[in-house]
Structure formats: C-alpha cells, structure tokens
Amino acid sequence: MTIATLDAPAPAAREPLLDKGLDAIRRAAQLSHEAKRLKTLATDAVEDGLHTAKRAAITAGRNAAEFSDDIAHEVKRKPFTAMAIVFASGMLLGMLAGWVGRRQRRPAVDRQ
C-alpha cells in the first residue's frame, strides 16, 4: 500500500500567493470605502435637491399669494378697467374656441 503525501509549496512560492491575497483584501477594503463614500455623496445630493425644491415651492407659493393680492388691489382700484379686460379675454377665448371647433368639424377635402 502506498501512502499519499501532499507536497507543501516551497516557501518562495507561498510569498507571492500571500502577497496576492493581501492585495486582494486591501483592494476589497478600498472598494468598500469608495462605495460608502459614493453612497454618502449621493445621499447628500438628493437631500440638497429636496431642500432646493422645497424652498422653490415655498417661494412660488409666496409669489402667487402676492400676485393674487396685487390683482385684488388693482380690481378694487379700477373696477371698470378690470371688467373690460375680463370681457375682452372672454371674447377672444370664445372666438378661438369657435375657430378651433369649426376647423375640426370641416370634412377633409380630397385633392387629386
């Protein structure tokens, strides 16, 4: 009966293998650190975007309220001018709606 033996690699052959393993571990640690840093940067960018959007929405709301107050003030100051503007706007919108409606009802003309 023959006894099987395992040949251990020579000490010189083990060192490059050990170095490669340590390099792989260092590289994995570095990549993990980079991934965490990128996650933090992405989270910060999203939070900054949300903050900017909220601030813009608040500003838009304030501007709309101020515009509404200005319009109400002008209507109280010049009621006849306001009525004339509303009447003219209504007439223009009515004519535009009639023109668009008439164009849609017209049958297509075959041109040969």
C-alpha positions in Angstrom: 0.0 0.0 0.0 1.3 3.4 -1.0 1.0 6.4 1.3 -0.2 9.6 -0.3 1.6 12.7 0.7 0.8 16.3 -0.1 3.7 18.3 -1.2 3.7 21.6 0.5 4.6 24.5 -1.7 8.1 25.9 -1.3 8.4 28.9 0.9 9.3 31.1 -2.0 6.1 30.1 -3.8 4.0 30.9 -0.8 5.1 34.6 -0.5 3.7 35.8 -3.9 0.4 33.9 -3.1 0.3 35.6 0.3 1.0 39.0 -1.3 -1.7 38.5 -3.9 -4.2 37.5 -1.1 -3.3 40.6 1.0 -3.5 42.8 -2.1 -7.0 41.4 -2.8 -8.1 42.1 0.8 -6.7 45.7 0.6 -8.4 46.2 -2.7 -11.7 45.0 -1.3 -11.4 47.3 1.7 -10.6 50.2 -0.6 -13.6 49.4 -2.8 -15.9 49.2 0.2 -14.6 52.6 1.4 -15.2 54.1 -2.0 -18.7 52.6 -2.2 -19.6 54.1 1.2 -18.2 57.5 0.1 -20.2 57.4 -3.1 -23.4 56.5 -1.2 -22.8 59.5 1.1 -22.3 61.8 -1.8 -25.5 60.6 -3.5 -27.5 60.9 -0.3 -26.2 64.5 0.2 -27.1 65.4 -3.4 -30.6 64.0 -3.0 -31.1 65.9 0.3 -29.8 69.1 -1.3 -32.2 68.7 -4.3 -35.1 68.2 -1.9 -34.2 71.2 0.1 -33.9 73.3 -3.1 -37.3 72.0 -4.3 -39.0 72.8 -1.0 -37.5 76.3 -1.0 -38.6 76.9 -4.6 -42.2 75.7 -3.8 -42.4 78.0 -0.8 -41.1 80.9 -2.8 -43.6 80.1 -5.6 -46.5 80.0 -3.1 -45.5 83.3 -1.6 -45.2 84.9 -5.1 -48.6 83.5 -6.1 -50.2 84.9 -3.0 -48.6 88.3 -3.5 -49.7 88.3 -7.2 -53.3 87.5 -6.1 -53.2 90.3 -3.6 -51.9 92.7 -6.2 -54.6 91.7 -8.7 -57.3 92.1 -6.0 -56.0 95.5 -5.2 -56.0 96.6 -8.8 -59.5 95.4 -9.3 -60.7 97.4 -6.4 -58.8 100.5 -7.6 -60.0 100.2 -11.3 -63.2 98.1 -11.4 -64.3 99.2 -14.9 -60.8 98.5 -16.4 -60.9 95.1 -14.8 -64.3 94.3 -16.2 -63.2 95.5 -19.7 -60.1 93.2 -19.5 -62.3 90.2 -18.4 -64.8 90.9 -21.2 -62.1 91.2 -23.9 -60.4 88.0 -22.7 -63.7 86.1 -22.7 -64.5 87.3 -26.3 -61.0 86.2 -27.5 -61.3 82.8 -25.9 -64.8 82.3 -27.3 -63.7 83.2 -30.8 -60.7 80.9 -30.5 -62.8 78.1 -29.3 -65.3 78.6 -32.2 -62.5 78.8 -34.7 -60.9 75.5 -33.5 -64.3 73.8 -33.3 -65.2 74.8 -36.8 -61.9 73.6 -38.2 -62.4 70.1 -36.6 -65.9 69.7 -38.0 -65.0 70.5 -41.5 -64.7 67.4 -43.7 -61.3 66.7 -45.3 -61.3 67.8 -48.9 -59.7 65.2 -51.3 -57.3 66.9 -53.5 -56.3 64.9 -56.6 
